[in-house]
Amino acid sequence: MLIKILLLLVFVAITVTVGVANHKSAKSVDGFVLGGRNVGPWLSAFAYGTSYFSAVIFVGYAGQFGWKYGISSTWIGIGNAVIGSLLAWWILARRTRNMTQHLGSKTMPDYFGKRFNSKALRLAASTIVFIFLIPYTASLYNGLSRLFEMAFGIDYAWCVIAMAVLTAIYVVVGGYMATAWNDFIQGIIMLVGIVAVVLAVLHSNGGFTSAVQQLAEITAETNPTMKGAFASWFGPQPLYLLGVVMLTSLGTWGLPQMVGKFYAIKSDSAIRKGTIISTIFAVIVAGGCYFLGGFGRLYGDVIEYSASGTPVYDSIIPSMVSNLPDFLIAIVVVLVLSASISTLSSLVLTSSSTLTLDMIMPLSKSRGPEADEKKEIVSMRVLIVVFIVISSVIAIIQVKSSVTFIAQLMGISWGALAGAFLAPYLCSLYSKRVSKASVWASFAWGIGVMIGNMICTFTGTTFINAYFASPINAGVLAMAGGLIIVPIVSLFSKAGNSPEIDNMFKLYAKNE
């Protein structure tokens, strides 16, 4: 217990110190939101990776999909590295940095507003971000709480409050650069921690070969005739596994808190280096998490089960590490705390900046640029606290009561955001022919699909068919549909004629 407490106190001290040390960089809006657009490759890559992989991945998804698909769930981590990191940086980063800098946009809704000269689009996009990031933020607390209860015997509510207060302190004080430096430190902890935990779990099961042999003896409920399903590299349900890979990998291309990291990076050379660093980070962290979760079935006799007899997925990873040495448990706790806080800080900074810059300030009367900037920074700091309080309350209510709506809304958040934003954002970076009407169509399609899925779940009806009844597969449908809708609608509708956009695309074509 002493080791756990000491490591935790050191972590808290470093986190707060970093926040205070970066206070000066957060005195302007550009500094507070984007670090002055002067962030190097290492900080940008780690900020991207730590925002990507939270306790939801380590505890929730790794446990859930490892249980369902065995070691084939490792493909999710590989997809996250190749599609969600390597291709995302390669295809999006340079265009995003240059175009948002050219337009002077600081958030994704602001990008849509300026790219298509539409205040209504900016307002609609910021509303979508506000509605669907809050429940996603609340879900971050769940994995952390289980590990804290296992390691310290602390009630869930106190875990949530402690995590919320720590995050609020350093984000409010230091803004983007405080989160970037803390993400770098927390990312190193995640890298070391996941490698140590994977090795320790395999060792406790007699090594890799022995663990795989034990896994091969377990029969899959979904395919009882298939021998060794959980030890195979394609698992018992490869089509459903593909849906998870696509949503958790391609989906990042449309998430505002992920794409926002490209706004802040300082140069094209930094992007090239960041691409490599981010990909390696994802291979180790995401690949390690899902590979670890693939052995969850070996702990079927010690995990928690619901009244209906189904596994409580959030209990799988904590059960796997509960018998490790105290020092390793302490590392796991700090690892998951790092993953949770880094993602939480990114989400609340994105939410507060979007609501301030794209909704509140455009509606308020200006008293001059300097006065506006001071108001914007104060507003963002206040809203960070507000968002953290709201997400904390939602997280506690969800666990302490039977409000299933909250849990369901968390499940559709990723699909709704990616389904609405991915296609118009990607296409508008590369083509000036993308029309305003196509963006509206994509927004309506992505949100409509996920709300339809949620309504069908509540009413007990099937959404399209059994495959798309899953929010994950519905999210893939939302993304894929958007990539078809945007080009087709743009073909039959008029794109805005802006000399600024024309010149911008000519400049890119010349440079590339």
Beta strands, then each sheet from edge to edge (+ up, - down):
end
